[in-house]
Amino acid sequence: MGDLMLVLGGARSGKSTFAERTALARGSDDVTFVATGQALDDEMRARIARHQADRPRAWRTVEAPLHPSQAVAAATTSVVVVDCVTLLVSNLLLSLGDPEQGQVLPDEAAAETLVVAEIQALIQAAAAGPRLVIVVSNEVGLGLVPPYPLGRLYRDLLGRANCLLAQAAASVYLLVAGLPVDVRRLSLSAGAQGSALDDTARGKDDD
């Protein structure tokens, strides 16, 4: 059975650095890095280039903006890093829209089905092999409610994706100002490991 780790955090919280250091400690050079980012503009191309330069050259990099589950399933290394679910959900949402037809907001049911299916496939791929799979994602539900429908749909779907991953993960870390907090251990020690996450994963969370 595989070992799934979820690493959460806000922007510039240190989550990717923590994930990469963990991968280096566990797998050294035997690591596959699954990237979901797409170089659609100059700023994103520069950002991706910086991240690539910071990673060990021996690591294998696979670009999988829509189906990282397939890349995880095909990986043969002892550690796989998926960075990140934040962009994955955005990519999936945008794949459903058709700007030329004026369709900016995708059908909510179709979007949820697409995102949940890929997250479940990612969980299954992580569980299939004897390796560590580290999944990075943003925690975006702590700020203001987005003022536009697409933003609210994105926030809700990313929140559900994070909950599904957290339920399946053996370890969950939240990065706060560069410091990792062991969420799974805190949850177990508080005796709060069931109902709240279960309700949220079933779509019963409130705004």
C-alpha positions in Angstrom: 0.0 0.0 0.0 1.1 3.5 -0.7 1.6 6.3 1.8 -0.3 9.6 1.0 0.8 12.9 2.6 -1.2 16.1 2.1 0.6 19.4 2.6 -1.6 22.5 2.9 -0.9 26.2 3.3 -1.6 29.7 2.0 0.4 31.5 -0.6 4.1 31.7 0.2 3.6 29.7 3.4 6.4 27.3 2.6 4.3 24.3 1.6 6.2 23.5 -1.6 9.5 23.8 0.2 8.4 21.5 3.0 7.1 19.0 0.4 10.3 19.0 -1.6 12.5 18.7 1.5 10.4 15.8 2.7 10.7 14.1 -0.7 14.5 14.7 -0.7 14.8 13.2 2.8 12.7 10.1 1.9 13.7 9.6 -1.7 16.9 11.5 -2.4 17.2 11.4 -6.2 14.5 8.8 -6.6 11.7 11.3 -7.0 9.0 12.1 -9.6 7.7 15.6 -9.6 4.2 15.9 -11.1 3.5 19.6 -12.1 0.0 20.9 -12.7 1.0 24.4 -13.7 0.7 25.7 -17.2 3.0 28.3 -18.8 0.2 30.4 -20.3 2.0 33.8 -19.9 5.4 35.3 -19.2 4.9 35.6 -15.5 3.9 31.9 -15.1 6.8 30.8 -17.4 9.2 32.7 -15.2 7.7 31.2 -12.0 7.9 27.7 -13.4 11.5 28.2 -14.5 12.4 29.3 -10.9 10.8 26.3 -9.4 12.5 24.0 -11.9 15.9 25.5 -11.1 15.4 25.0 -7.3 14.6 21.3 -7.6 17.3 18.6 -7.8 18.3 18.0 -11.4 18.1 14.2 -10.9 14.4 14.4 -10.2 12.0 13.3 -13.0 9.5 16.0 -13.9 6.1 15.2 -15.5 3.7 17.9 -16.6 0.1 16.8 -16.0 -2.2 19.8 -15.8 -5.5 17.9 -16.0 -4.7 14.3 -14.9 -1.9 14.0 -12.4 -3.5 10.7 -11.3 -2.2 9.1 -14.5 1.3 10.4 -13.9 1.3 9.1 -10.3 0.1 5.7 -11.5 2.9 5.5 -14.1 5.6 6.7 -11.7 8.2 4.1 -10.7 10.1 6.2 -8.1 10.0 5.7 -4.4 8.5 9.2 -3.9 6.1 11.3 -6.0 5.3 15.0 -5.4 2.2 16.4 -6.9 2.3 20.3 -6.9 -0.4 21.3 -6.8 -4.1 20.6 -6.5 -4.7 24.4 -6.4 -3.9 24.7 -10.1 -5.4 21.3 -10.9 -8.9 22.4 -9.8 -8.5 25.7 -11.7 -7.4 23.8 -14.9 -10.3 21.4 -14.6 -12.8 24.3 -14.2 -11.4 26.2 -17.1 -11.5 23.1 -19.3 -15.3 23.1 -19.0 -15.8 26.7 -20.1 -16.1 27.9 -23.6 -15.1 31.6 -23.7 -15.9 31.8 -27.5 -19.5 30.9 -26.7 -19.6 33.3 -23.7 -19.6 30.4 -21.3 -17.4 31.6 -18.4 -19.1 29.7 -15.5 -19.2 26.0 -16.0 -22.1 23.8 -15.0 -21.6 23.3 -11.2 -22.7 19.6 -11.2 -20.4 18.8 -14.2 -17.5 20.7 -12.5 -17.9 18.8 -9.2 -18.1 15.5 -11.0 -14.9 16.2 -12.9 -12.9 17.4 -9.9 -14.1 14.7 -7.5 -13.4 12.0 -10.1 -9.8 13.2 -10.6 -9.2 13.5 -6.9 -10.5 10.0 -6.3 -8.3 8.7 -9.1 -5.3 10.5 -7.5 -6.1 8.9 -4.1 -6.4 5.4 -5.7 -3.1 5.9 -7.6 -1.4 6.9 -4.4 -2.7 3.8 -2.6 -1.7 1.4 -5.4 2.1 1.3 -5.0 4.6 1.0 -2.2 5.8 4.6 -2.3 5.2 8.0 -0.7 3.0 10.4 -2.6 3.1 14.0 -1.4 0.2 16.2 -2.6 0.5 20.0 -2.2 -2.6 22.2 -2.1 -3.7 25.7 -0.9 -6.1 26.4 1.9 -8.2 29.1 0.4 -11.3 28.9 2.6 -10.0 31.2 5.4 -10.3 34.5 3.6 -13.2 36.6 2.3 -16.0 35.0 0.2 -15.1 35.6 -3.5 -17.4 38.3 -5.0 -18.0 36.4 -8.2 -19.7 33.1 -9.0 -16.6 31.4 -10.6 -14.5 32.3 -7.6 -17.0 30.9 -5.2 -17.3 27.7 -7.2 -13.6 27.3 -7.3 -13.2 27.9 -3.5 -15.9 25.3 -2.8 -14.5 22.6 -5.1 -10.9 23.1 -3.8 -12.2 22.8 -0.3 -13.9 19.6 -1.1 -10.9 18.2 -2.9 -8.7 19.0 0.2 -11.2 17.3 2.5 -11.2 14.1 0.3 -7.4 14.1 0.2 -7.2 14.7 4.0 -9.5 11.8 4.8 -7.4 9.5 2.7 -4.0 10.8 3.8 -1.9 9.1 6.5 -0.4 12.5 7.3 -1.6 16.0 6.9 0.5 19.1 7.4 -0.6 22.8 7.4 2.2 25.3 6.8 1.8 28.5 8.8 4.5 31.1 8.1 6.9 28.4 7.1 6.2 26.2 10.2 4.6 22.8 9.6 1.7 21.9 11.9 0.8 18.2 12.1 -3.0 18.4 11.6 -3.6 14.6 11.7 -1.9 14.4 15.1 -3.9 17.4 16.5 -7.1 15.9 15.2 -6.5 12.6 16.8 -5.4 14.1 20.1 -8.6 16.3 20.2 -10.8 13.3 19.4 -12.2 15.2 16.4 -11.4 12.9 13.5 -14.8 12.2 12.1 -17.9 14.2 11.8 -16.8 17.7 10.7 -14.6 16.4 7.8 -17.2 13.9 6.8 -20.0 16.5 6.6 -17.7 18.9 4.6 -16.7 16.2 2.2 -20.4 15.5 1.6 -21.0 19.1 0.7 -22.6 20.2 4.0 -20.2 22.9 4.8 -21.5 26.4 5.3 -20.1 29.7 4.0 
